[in-house]
Amino acid sequence: MSNMTREQLLEKLFHEDYEQLKGKRLRLTRVRVPGKEVCLAHIIGVSQTPIYRNLSLHIGVHEGEDHTGDAIGLLRFTPWEAVVAAADIAMKSAHVEIGFMDRFCGTLILTGGQIEVQTAVEEVVRVFHEDLGFRTCAIRKS
């Protein structure tokens, strides 16, 4: 479809009504329909203080804590509500803390020791792939 002209795209989308719509002002809206996917799984091995501060992991319930040297696991899901199940799986599979969880955009940030965070991220990705039938990405490490 990348080589289509605007007119060809409109004709394809509105094939039955195209002649009646020709020349009129049209408004197209793109709607995102989330699938079942783990679209980000990344582990930051040993973090520096600026990373925690920029992710705001040093405020709120973590205020006053120093997590320098801890690992960080970053995960993102669609549908977004799946993050709740992912947090539960992560907490039950390893000794990690939830640094941040957003059920409205599907983001989960885990903190803890490197082995624990790696174990939790791997288990979340495995369960979502094998048991829940989600499409999953490779786990990246830095």
NUDO-60533 format. One line per 4 residues: number of its first residue (from 1); their letters; for each residue z, x, y of N, C-alpha, C. Coordinates in Angstrom, 3 decimals, padded with zeros to 6 digits. Each point is the difference from the previous one (the first is absolute). Last residue first. Layout:
// NUDO-60533
NUM> A> Z:X:Y:Z:X:Y:Z:X:Y  ...;
***
This chain:
// NUDO-60533
142> SKRI> 028.758:021.322:-004.966:-000.146:001.071:000.978:001.322:000.725:000.182  -003.038:-003.768:-003.456:001.223:000.739:000.329:-000.312:001.042:001.059  -002.014:-005.026:-002.432:-000.247:001.272:000.680:001.334:000.649:000.348  -002.067:-003.845:-003.668:001.167:000.431:000.758:-000.296:001.377:000.569;
138> ACTR> -003.756:-003.895:-001.102:000.664:001.189:-000.514:001.210:000.315:000.888  -001.465:-005.100:-000.255:-000.593:001.262:000.444:000.736:001.147:-000.693  -000.803:-005.371:-001.669:000.891:000.994:000.585:-000.781:001.256:000.379  -000.242:-005.684:-001.308:-000.805:001.204:000.146:000.884:001.031:000.710;
134> FGLD> 002.247:-003.872:-003.022:-000.453:000.392:001.330:-000.955:001.179:-000.105  002.630:-002.598:-003.529:-001.447:-000.039:000.129:-000.533:000.321:001.388  004.622:-000.123:-002.170:-000.381:-001.043:000.947:-001.503:-000.070:000.264  002.103:003.202:-003.080:000.642:-001.290:-000.264:-000.512:-001.124:000.894;
130> EHFV> -001.740:004.607:000.307:000.025:-000.408:-001.408:000.523:-001.414:-000.225  -000.236:001.862:004.534:-001.290:000.146:-000.688:000.032:-000.626:-001.397  003.953:000.080:002.620:-000.990:-000.819:000.685:-001.356:000.070:-000.698  003.459:002.741:-001.630:000.293:-001.414:-000.248:-001.045:-000.895:000.664;
126> RVVE> -000.343:004.679:000.819:-000.235:-000.327:-001.411:000.204:-001.493:-000.271  001.057:001.702:004.288:-001.454:-000.025:-000.204:-000.323:-000.385:-001.446  004.542:000.564:001.048:-000.548:-001.143:000.735:-001.504:-000.109:-000.254  002.158:003.754:-001.742:000.355:-001.210:-000.743:-000.539:-001.251:000.693;
122> EVAT> -000.568:004.210:002.124:-000.785:-000.065:-001.229:000.281:-001.283:-000.778  002.609:000.870:003.815:-001.391:-000.305:000.378:-000.868:-000.134:-001.247  004.487:001.341:-000.673:-000.073:-001.379:000.495:-001.437:-000.388:000.345  000.874:004.473:-001.300:000.207:-000.911:-001.118:-000.163:-001.450:000.448;
118> QVEI> -000.092:003.302:003.333:-001.201:000.077:-000.838:000.101:-000.972:-001.173  003.756:000.479:002.725:-001.064:-000.706:000.718:-001.280:000.003:-000.831  003.616:002.439:-001.737:000.296:-001.429:000.015:-001.106:-000.795:000.688  -000.233:004.725:-000.013:-000.233:-000.531:-001.353:000.229:-001.509:-000.032;
114> QGGT> 000.969:002.251:004.107:-001.424:000.064:-000.340:-000.304:-000.613:-001.365  004.179:-001.850:002.807:-000.391:001.283:-000.560:-001.441:-000.041:-000.483  000.794:-003.588:003.582:000.903:000.522:-001.004:-000.439:001.378:-000.443  -002.104:-004.957:002.436:000.537:001.333:000.286:000.937:000.408:-001.118;
110> LILT> -004.390:-003.748:001.322:001.150:000.376:-000.804:000.469:001.393:000.408  -003.151:-004.359:001.983:000.307:001.424:000.128:001.289:000.253:-000.759  -004.147:-004.018:000.463:001.280:000.411:-000.568:000.138:001.502:000.170  -003.271:-004.596:001.761:000.369:001.407:000.050:001.375:000.232:-000.593;
106> GCFR> -002.891:-004.182:001.022:-000.062:000.609:-001.323:000.368:001.464:-000.062  -000.026:-003.588:003.604:-001.187:000.875:-000.023:-000.061:000.803:-001.297  003.405:-003.247:000.822:-001.082:-000.606:000.767:-001.222:000.897:000.098  004.294:001.095:-002.059:-000.708:-000.970:-000.840:-001.124:-000.691:000.732;
102> DMFG> 002.705:004.843:000.356:-000.562:-001.049:000.841:-000.827:-000.941:-000.865  003.924:004.344:-000.035:-000.755:-000.950:-000.810:-000.480:-001.115:000.915  002.600:005.318:-000.169:-000.654:-001.055:000.767:-000.754:-000.897:-000.972  002.955:003.364:-001.555:000.008:000.418:001.395:-000.569:-001.083:000.892;
98> IEVH> 002.454:000.043:-004.925:-001.102:-000.609:000.724:000.142:000.412:001.460  001.721:002.968:-004.293:000.384:-000.952:001.029:-001.259:-000.589:000.610  001.249:002.203:-005.161:-000.686:000.134:001.280:000.568:-001.020:000.974  000.398:001.653:-005.268:001.002:-000.045:001.073:-000.697:000.309:001.333;
94> ASKM> -002.574:-002.411:-004.237:000.487:001.307:000.445:001.004:-000.199:001.129  -002.024:-003.708:-002.358:-000.567:001.088:-000.795:000.523:001.376:000.388  001.078:-004.302:002.139:000.486:-000.037:-001.379:-000.487:001.183:-000.828  -001.397:-000.625:004.557:001.457:000.165:-000.003:000.563:000.026:-001.418;
90> AIDA> -004.657:-000.853:000.595:000.350:001.357:000.430:001.503:000.244:-000.092  -001.658:-004.363:-000.849:-000.387:000.931:-001.077:000.432:001.419:000.350  000.597:-003.250:003.326:000.904:-000.247:-001.125:-000.282:000.967:-001.146  -002.908:000.034:003.673:001.301:000.555:000.385:001.008:-000.163:-001.133;
86> AAVV> -004.203:-002.002:-000.552:-000.101:001.460:-000.067:001.320:000.660:000.355  -000.443:-004.679:000.476:000.084:000.382:-001.414:-000.042:001.511:-000.151  -000.630:-001.580:004.299:001.349:-000.368:-000.421:000.212:000.382:-001.467  -004.272:000.457:002.043:000.904:001.089:000.364:001.436:-000.300:-000.445;
82> AEWP> -003.737:-003.067:-000.251:000.244:000.811:-001.199:000.958:001.136:000.274  -001.846:-003.020:003.349:001.280:-000.399:-000.590:000.349:000.809:-001.244  -004.253:000.411:002.345:001.115:000.695:000.630:001.347:-000.318:-000.623  -004.607:-000.076:-002.866:000.537:-000.712:001.136:001.305:000.635:000.462;
78> TFRL> -001.818:003.415:-000.598:-000.522:-001.323:000.304:000.054:-000.786:-001.301  002.528:004.868:002.058:-000.426:-001.018:-000.963:-000.740:-001.144:000.661  002.118:005.567:000.397:-000.528:-001.165:000.718:-000.668:-000.934:-001.000  003.652:004.682:000.540:-000.792:-000.918:-000.822:-000.472:-001.165:000.868;
74> LGIA> 002.646:005.261:-000.002:-000.673:-001.015:000.811:-000.882:-000.850:-000.910  004.510:003.646:-000.215:-001.072:-000.677:-000.728:-000.568:-001.108:000.861  002.997:004.858:000.682:-000.359:-001.323:000.503:-001.141:-000.535:-000.863  004.334:003.972:-000.336:-001.396:-000.392:-000.190:-000.199:-001.403:000.563;
70> DGTH> 003.741:003.676:001.840:-000.263:-001.040:-000.995:-001.498:-000.223:-000.126  001.815:002.971:003.266:-000.094:000.590:-001.333:-000.195:-001.018:-001.103  002.286:-001.644:004.364:-000.875:001.168:-000.006:000.032:000.636:-001.380  002.410:-003.963:001.775:-000.804:000.011:-001.216:-000.971:001.177:-000.043;
66> DEGE> 004.767:-001.961:002.454:-000.995:001.068:000.120:-000.743:000.099:-001.333  002.951:-004.072:002.906:-000.266:000.730:-001.234:-001.046:001.077:000.253  001.419:-003.208:003.342:000.967:001.074:-000.201:-000.211:000.797:-001.273  -002.071:-004.780:000.076:000.429:000.690:001.212:001.082:001.027:-000.318;
62> HVGI> -002.572:-003.271:-002.838:000.061:001.436:-000.282:000.504:000.806:001.196  -000.742:-004.766:000.057:000.997:000.220:-001.056:000.161:001.477:-000.334  -002.349:-000.406:004.429:000.359:-001.197:-000.770:001.056:000.315:-001.031  -003.014:004.110:001.377:000.656:-001.054:000.782:000.368:-001.155:-000.917;
58> HLSL> -002.599:004.007:-001.154:001.331:000.474:000.387:000.756:-001.045:000.822  -004.641:-000.189:-001.576:000.877:-000.104:-001.168:001.423:000.474:000.309  -004.480:-000.393:002.573:001.224:-000.733:000.379:000.930:-000.203:-001.182  -004.195:002.624:000.422:-000.025:-001.208:-000.832:001.198:-000.909:000.292;
54> NRYI> -000.333:004.118:002.244:-001.222:-000.734:000.334:-000.169:-001.259:-000.839  003.673:002.909:-000.902:000.142:-000.595:001.335:-001.237:-000.825:000.360  -000.030:002.426:-004.044:000.965:-001.100:-000.044:000.117:-000.681:001.344  -002.672:003.820:-000.162:-000.618:-001.069:-000.791:000.936:-001.198:-000.059;
50> PTQS> 001.502:004.027:002.098:-000.917:-000.821:000.813:-000.671:-001.139:-000.780  002.953:003.125:-002.342:000.666:-000.950:000.888:-000.977:-000.814:000.834  -001.811:001.828:-004.626:000.587:000.651:001.166:000.618:-001.084:000.888  -001.047:-000.007:-005.613:-000.308:-000.422:001.362:000.713:000.852:001.036;
46> VGII> -002.070:000.407:-005.179:001.212:000.358:000.741:-000.299:-000.270:001.463  -003.189:-001.967:-003.098:000.989:000.736:-000.786:001.297:000.304:000.706  -003.381:-004.144:000.394:000.210:001.176:000.843:001.172:000.740:-000.625  -003.624:-003.758:-002.038:001.329:000.606:-000.033:-000.008:001.225:000.899;
42> HALC> -002.988:-004.943:-000.882:000.039:001.389:000.454:001.444:000.484:-000.007  -003.610:-004.271:-000.892:001.164:000.507:-000.723:000.047:001.499:000.290  -002.961:-004.805:001.414:000.519:001.290:000.429:001.216:000.328:-000.840  -002.456:-003.988:-000.779:-001.050:000.752:000.693:000.480:001.320:000.582;
38> VEKG> 000.771:-004.026:-003.836:000.861:001.028:000.571:-000.985:000.963:000.658  -000.951:-005.385:-001.244:-000.300:001.419:000.094:001.185:000.803:000.523  -002.477:-005.036:-000.826:001.175:000.575:-000.650:-000.226:001.504:-000.064  -002.196:-002.824:004.003:-000.057:-000.027:-001.446:001.296:000.539:-000.568;
34> PVRV> -001.360:-002.485:004.962:000.560:001.099:-000.765:-000.142:-000.212:-001.498  -002.877:-001.525:004.315:000.592:-000.641:-001.162:000.546:001.108:-000.891  -001.678:-000.730:005.427:000.374:000.927:-001.072:000.679:-000.786:-001.109  -003.822:-001.322:003.926:001.292:-000.315:-000.575:000.273:000.973:-001.134;
30> RTLR> -003.304:-000.606:004.682:000.179:000.664:-001.282:001.421:-000.256:-000.471  -003.543:-002.776:003.363:001.341:000.521:-000.173:000.089:000.619:-001.377  -003.941:-001.722:003.906:000.339:000.374:-001.363:001.407:000.578:-000.022  -003.245:-003.337:003.265:001.180:000.858:-000.033:000.337:000.264:-001.451;
26> LRKG> -004.577:-001.617:003.183:000.799:-000.069:-001.221:001.187:000.943:000.121  -004.076:-002.732:003.113:001.076:000.999:-000.018:000.846:-000.205:-001.243  -005.257:-001.395:000.035:001.302:-000.460:000.477:000.996:001.158:-000.045  -004.560:000.358:-001.632:000.052:-000.043:001.450:001.322:-000.472:000.568;
22> KLQE> -000.993:-001.413:-004.932:-000.778:001.032:000.678:000.056:-000.193:001.516  001.837:-002.949:-003.491:000.897:000.877:000.746:-000.735:001.045:000.830  -002.270:-003.121:-002.904:000.713:-000.796:000.999:000.898:000.871:000.884  -002.307:002.016:-003.640:-000.979:-000.494:000.978:000.681:-000.801:001.111;
18> YDEH> 002.654:001.569:-003.693:-000.470:001.060:000.895:-000.953:-000.505:001.075  002.632:-002.077:-003.881:000.087:-000.472:001.379:-000.630:000.956:001.003  000.101:000.889:-004.761:-000.342:-001.417:000.072:-000.070:-000.494:001.443  001.278:004.605:-000.917:-001.353:-000.301:-000.458:-000.398:-001.475:000.130;
14> FLKE> 003.697:003.309:001.629:-000.163:-001.409:000.343:-001.346:-000.534:-000.457  001.323:004.544:-000.963:001.284:-000.704:000.042:-000.164:-001.506:000.176  -003.853:002.831:000.093:000.615:000.057:-001.331:001.308:-000.800:-000.032  -002.218:000.482:004.108:-000.792:-000.858:-000.891:000.611:-000.022:-001.397;
10> LLQE> 001.904:002.899:003.138:000.279:-001.398:000.343:-000.757:-000.957:-000.910  -000.920:004.585:-000.482:001.364:-000.300:-000.427:000.347:-001.457:000.288  -004.105:001.610:001.547:-000.019:-000.104:-001.461:001.382:-000.347:-000.538  -000.427:000.830:004.631:-000.642:-001.261:-000.361:-000.032:-000.198:-001.519;
6> RTMN> 001.565:004.082:001.735:000.935:-001.075:000.323:-000.572:-001.341:-000.444  -001.801:004.059:-002.749:000.071:-000.298:001.433:001.005:-001.128:000.200  000.215:003.571:-004.143:-000.433:-001.326:000.453:000.057:-000.073:001.522  001.429:003.651:-003.053:-001.322:000.121:000.605:-000.540:-001.334:000.503;
2> SM> 004.219:000.471:-002.305:000.077:000.828:001.191:-001.346:000.145:000.699  001.025:-002.322:-004.246:000.000:-000.804:001.191:000.000:000.854:001.266;
***
